[in-house]
Amino acid sequence: METQQIELQSLRRQLAQVAIAPEAELRFLVESVTGVNLFEALAGLAQIDDFQTLRRLVQRRISERIPFQYLVGEADFFGLKFTVSPDVLIPRQETELLVEKAIELLGCPQNGGLVADVGTGSGCIAVALAKNCPKLRILATDISLEAIKTARKNAERHGVEHRVFFVQTDVLNGINAKFRLIVSNPPYIKTSEWESLPPEVRHEPKIALDGGEDGLKVIRKILRYKNLLAPNGVILLEIDPQILDGLRALAEDLGYGITTDKDLNGLVRTAVLKPLRGGE
């Protein structure tokens, strides 16, 4: 067991060359590959038999800067595990705030209705909402067919495929329905910032991150579907603080009121846009 501890500490030191949280990455890799809890392994309470695969994955993580979620094909989000690949954006912790806000706005689990998840990617937002809001029906869209395939697998994996419906389309093009909520984690990084992003992020699909010259290219499209909102319906977006001023101006031009919420770091992370009526 002492040899096992030495091996695990060595892998952790190697991951520290590129990872912000090497222990968390090692824990995820060990548990995904071997099914063994890292802390039990370090304490000598469990035996790891496949160090060869772990060494190979850690080496790829370092040499190619591939995100560890892509290496094992899985990511954690909102207490659930999701299948991921380089065809979809990796679910992020800050996006859990978007789901929490959506649940609050919808009054789950008591209330139901129809929700649209635009740019569903892995389906993490749609599936998390379906799991936590049993009366909801969700239409999830993505321009990428491969993303739709992955999202559908995740809906089936968590037993919500009967309430989450997938459509390959650009934003909400061709959709004719009324939604209580349109939610999206859209591309909002400015094109000029792409090359300065960490190598790990640039392994992810550019189409899911690049928001155009001002970061608002896709958001601008979403806000033009005001006609698909039910009475008192709203649009909920994940955003970056850098695009907030531009979003406020856009919202005013298109007739929306806007409120925002901050993440745990005190940064504006979500925006709720409500159509203004009459003299509001």
C-alpha positions as CSV (number, residue, x, y, z in Angstrom):
1,M,0.0,0.0,0.0
2,E,2.9,2.4,0.7
3,T,4.0,2.0,-3.0
4,Q,0.4,2.9,-4.0
5,Q,0.6,6.1,-1.9
6,I,3.9,7.0,-3.5
7,E,2.5,6.5,-7.0
8,L,-0.6,8.6,-6.3
9,Q,1.5,11.4,-4.8
10,S,3.7,11.3,-7.9
11,L,0.7,11.6,-10.2
12,R,-0.6,14.5,-8.1
13,R,2.8,16.3,-8.5
14,Q,2.7,15.8,-12.2
15,L,-0.8,17.2,-12.5
16,A,0.2,20.2,-10.5
17,Q,2.3,21.3,-13.5
18,V,-0.9,22.2,-15.4
19,A,-3.9,21.9,-13.1
20,I,-5.3,24.6,-10.8
21,A,-6.7,21.9,-8.5
22,P,-4.5,18.8,-9.0
23,E,-6.0,16.8,-6.2
24,A,-9.5,17.3,-7.4
25,E,-8.4,16.2,-10.9
26,L,-6.6,13.2,-9.6
27,R,-9.6,12.2,-7.5
28,F,-11.9,12.4,-10.6
29,L,-9.4,10.4,-12.7
30,V,-8.9,7.7,-10.1
31,E,-12.6,7.3,-9.4
32,S,-13.6,7.4,-13.1
33,V,-11.0,4.9,-14.2
34,T,-10.8,2.5,-11.3
35,G,-14.0,3.1,-9.3
36,V,-11.8,3.5,-6.2
37,N,-12.1,6.5,-3.8
38,L,-8.9,8.5,-3.8
39,F,-8.8,9.1,-0.1
40,E,-9.5,5.5,0.7
41,A,-6.6,4.6,-1.7
42,L,-4.3,7.1,0.0
43,A,-5.2,5.7,3.4
44,G,-4.5,2.1,2.3
45,L,-8.1,1.1,2.6
46,A,-8.6,0.3,-1.2
47,Q,-6.3,-1.2,-3.8
48,I,-5.8,0.4,-7.3
49,D,-5.0,-2.2,-9.9
50,D,-4.8,-0.1,-13.1
51,F,-2.0,2.5,-12.6
52,Q,-0.9,2.0,-16.2
53,T,-4.1,3.7,-17.5
54,L,-3.8,6.5,-14.9
55,R,-0.2,7.2,-15.9
56,R,-1.2,7.3,-19.6
57,L,-4.1,9.8,-18.9
58,V,-2.0,12.0,-16.7
59,Q,0.7,12.1,-19.4
60,R,-1.8,13.2,-22.0
61,R,-3.2,15.8,-19.6
62,I,0.2,17.3,-19.3
63,S,1.6,17.0,-22.8
64,E,-1.6,17.8,-24.8
65,R,-3.3,20.0,-22.1
66,I,-6.6,18.0,-22.7
67,P,-9.2,18.7,-20.0
68,F,-9.4,15.7,-17.7
69,Q,-13.2,15.5,-18.3
70,Y,-12.5,14.7,-22.0
71,L,-9.9,12.2,-21.0
72,V,-12.5,10.1,-19.2
73,G,-15.5,11.2,-21.1
74,E,-17.4,12.4,-18.1
75,A,-18.1,15.5,-16.0
76,D,-19.9,16.3,-12.8
77,F,-22.7,18.9,-12.8
78,F,-25.4,19.7,-10.3
79,G,-24.9,16.4,-8.5
80,L,-25.2,14.4,-11.7
81,K,-22.6,12.8,-14.0
82,F,-22.7,13.7,-17.7
83,T,-21.2,12.1,-20.7
84,V,-19.0,14.6,-22.5
85,S,-16.7,14.7,-25.6
86,P,-14.9,17.5,-27.5
87,D,-18.2,18.0,-29.4
88,V,-19.7,19.7,-26.3
89,L,-18.7,22.3,-23.8
90,I,-17.6,20.9,-20.4
91,P,-20.3,21.7,-17.8
92,R,-18.9,24.3,-15.3
93,Q,-19.6,25.0,-11.7
94,E,-20.6,28.5,-12.3
95,T,-23.4,27.3,-14.7
96,E,-24.9,25.5,-11.7
97,L,-25.9,29.1,-10.6
98,L,-27.9,29.4,-13.8
99,V,-29.8,26.2,-12.9
100,E,-30.4,27.4,-9.4
101,K,-31.8,30.7,-10.7
102,A,-34.0,28.9,-13.2
103,I,-35.5,26.7,-10.4
104,E,-36.1,29.8,-8.4
105,L,-37.9,31.6,-11.3
106,L,-40.0,28.6,-12.2
107,G,-41.0,27.8,-8.6
108,C,-39.9,24.2,-8.8
109,P,-40.7,21.5,-7.9
110,Q,-44.4,22.6,-7.5
111,N,-44.8,24.3,-10.9
112,G,-44.6,23.0,-14.4
113,G,-44.8,24.4,-17.9
114,L,-42.6,24.6,-21.0
115,V,-39.0,25.7,-20.9
116,A,-36.4,26.2,-23.8
117,D,-32.7,25.5,-23.3
118,V,-30.9,27.2,-26.1
119,G,-27.5,25.8,-27.0
120,T,-27.9,22.7,-24.8
121,G,-24.5,21.2,-25.5
122,S,-24.2,18.2,-23.2
123,G,-27.8,18.8,-22.1
124,C,-26.6,19.5,-18.5
125,I,-29.0,22.4,-18.0
126,A,-32.0,20.7,-19.5
127,V,-31.4,17.4,-17.7
128,A,-30.7,19.1,-14.3
129,L,-33.9,21.1,-14.6
130,A,-35.9,18.0,-15.5
131,K,-34.5,16.1,-12.6
132,N,-35.3,18.9,-10.1
133,C,-38.6,20.0,-11.7
134,P,-40.7,16.9,-12.3
135,K,-43.6,18.8,-13.8
136,L,-41.5,20.6,-16.4
137,R,-41.2,19.9,-20.1
138,I,-38.1,21.2,-21.8
139,L,-37.2,21.8,-25.4
140,A,-33.4,21.7,-25.9
141,T,-31.8,23.1,-29.0
142,D,-28.4,23.1,-30.5
143,I,-26.9,23.9,-33.9
144,S,-24.6,20.9,-33.6
145,L,-26.0,17.5,-34.4
146,E,-23.2,15.8,-32.4
147,A,-24.1,17.9,-29.4
148,I,-27.8,16.9,-29.7
149,K,-26.7,13.2,-29.8
150,T,-24.7,13.6,-26.6
151,A,-27.5,15.6,-24.9
152,R,-30.0,12.9,-25.8
153,K,-27.7,10.2,-24.3
154,N,-27.5,12.2,-21.1
155,A,-31.3,12.6,-20.9
156,E,-31.6,8.8,-21.3
157,R,-28.9,8.2,-18.8
158,H,-30.9,10.1,-16.1
159,G,-34.3,8.9,-17.1
160,V,-35.8,12.2,-18.3
161,E,-35.9,11.6,-22.0
162,H,-39.7,11.6,-21.9
163,R,-39.7,15.2,-20.8
164,V,-36.7,16.7,-22.6
165,F,-37.1,17.1,-26.4
166,F,-34.2,17.8,-28.7
167,V,-34.2,19.9,-31.9
168,Q,-31.2,20.7,-34.1
169,T,-31.6,24.3,-35.0
170,D,-29.9,27.7,-34.7
171,V,-31.2,29.2,-31.4
172,L,-35.0,28.8,-31.8
173,N,-35.3,29.0,-35.5
174,G,-38.5,27.2,-36.7
175,I,-39.9,26.7,-33.2
176,N,-43.5,27.7,-32.6
177,A,-44.3,27.5,-28.9
178,K,-44.7,29.6,-25.8
179,F,-42.1,29.2,-23.0
180,R,-42.3,30.2,-19.4
181,L,-38.5,30.5,-19.5
182,I,-35.9,30.6,-22.2
183,V,-32.6,29.7,-20.6
184,S,-29.1,29.6,-22.1
185,N,-25.4,29.5,-21.4
186,P,-24.6,31.1,-24.8
187,P,-21.2,31.8,-26.3
188,Y,-20.1,35.1,-24.8
189,I,-16.3,35.3,-25.1
190,K,-15.2,38.0,-27.5
191,T,-13.4,36.6,-30.7
192,S,-10.3,38.7,-29.9
193,E,-9.8,36.9,-26.6
194,W,-9.8,33.3,-28.1
195,E,-6.1,33.0,-28.6
196,S,-5.4,34.1,-25.1
197,L,-7.6,31.5,-23.5
198,P,-5.9,28.6,-21.6
199,P,-5.0,25.6,-23.9
200,E,-7.6,23.5,-22.0
201,V,-10.4,25.8,-23.0
202,R,-9.3,25.9,-26.6
203,H,-9.8,22.1,-26.7
204,E,-13.6,22.9,-26.4
205,P,-15.8,23.6,-29.4
206,K,-15.1,27.2,-30.4
207,I,-18.7,27.5,-31.6
208,A,-19.8,27.1,-28.0
209,L,-17.6,29.8,-26.7
210,D,-17.0,32.5,-29.3
211,G,-19.6,35.2,-29.0
212,G,-18.4,37.3,-31.9
213,E,-16.7,40.7,-31.9
214,D,-18.7,42.0,-28.9
215,G,-19.5,38.7,-27.2
216,L,-23.2,39.3,-27.9
217,K,-23.6,37.6,-31.3
218,V,-25.7,34.7,-30.2
219,I,-27.4,36.6,-27.3
220,R,-28.6,39.1,-29.9
221,K,-30.3,36.3,-31.7
222,I,-31.9,34.9,-28.5
223,L,-33.4,38.2,-27.5
224,R,-35.2,38.5,-30.9
225,Y,-37.4,35.6,-29.9
226,K,-39.5,37.7,-27.5
227,N,-42.6,36.5,-29.3
228,L,-42.0,32.9,-28.0
229,L,-42.3,34.0,-24.3
230,A,-45.5,33.2,-22.5
231,P,-47.2,36.0,-20.5
232,N,-44.8,36.9,-17.7
233,G,-42.1,34.7,-19.4
234,V,-38.4,35.7,-19.1
235,I,-35.1,35.0,-20.6
236,L,-32.3,33.8,-18.3
237,L,-28.7,34.0,-19.5
238,E,-25.2,33.1,-18.1
239,I,-22.9,36.0,-18.9
240,D,-19.4,37.4,-18.4
241,P,-19.1,40.7,-16.6
242,Q,-17.2,42.1,-19.5
243,I,-20.3,42.0,-21.7
244,L,-22.7,43.5,-19.2
245,D,-22.6,47.1,-20.4
246,G,-23.2,45.9,-24.0
247,L,-26.0,43.6,-22.8
248,R,-27.7,46.4,-21.0
249,A,-27.7,48.6,-24.1
250,L,-29.0,45.8,-26.2
251,A,-31.7,45.0,-23.7
252,E,-32.8,48.6,-23.8
253,D,-32.8,48.7,-27.6
254,L,-35.0,45.6,-27.8
255,G,-37.4,46.5,-25.0
256,Y,-36.3,44.4,-22.1
257,G,-35.7,45.2,-18.4
258,I,-32.7,43.5,-16.9
259,T,-31.7,42.3,-13.5
260,T,-28.5,40.5,-12.6
261,D,-27.0,38.2,-9.9
262,K,-23.4,37.6,-8.8
263,D,-21.5,34.4,-8.3
264,L,-19.6,33.4,-5.2
265,N,-16.6,35.6,-6.4
266,G,-18.8,38.7,-6.5
267,L,-18.9,38.7,-10.3
268,V,-22.0,39.2,-12.3
269,R,-22.8,35.8,-13.7
270,T,-26.5,35.6,-14.6
271,A,-29.0,38.0,-16.2
272,V,-32.8,37.9,-16.3
273,L,-34.4,39.8,-19.2
274,K,-38.1,40.6,-19.0
275,P,-40.0,42.2,-21.9
276,L,-41.2,45.7,-21.0
277,R,-44.8,46.3,-21.5
278,G,-46.4,49.7,-22.2
279,G,-44.9,52.4,-20.2
280,E,-42.7,50.2,-18.0
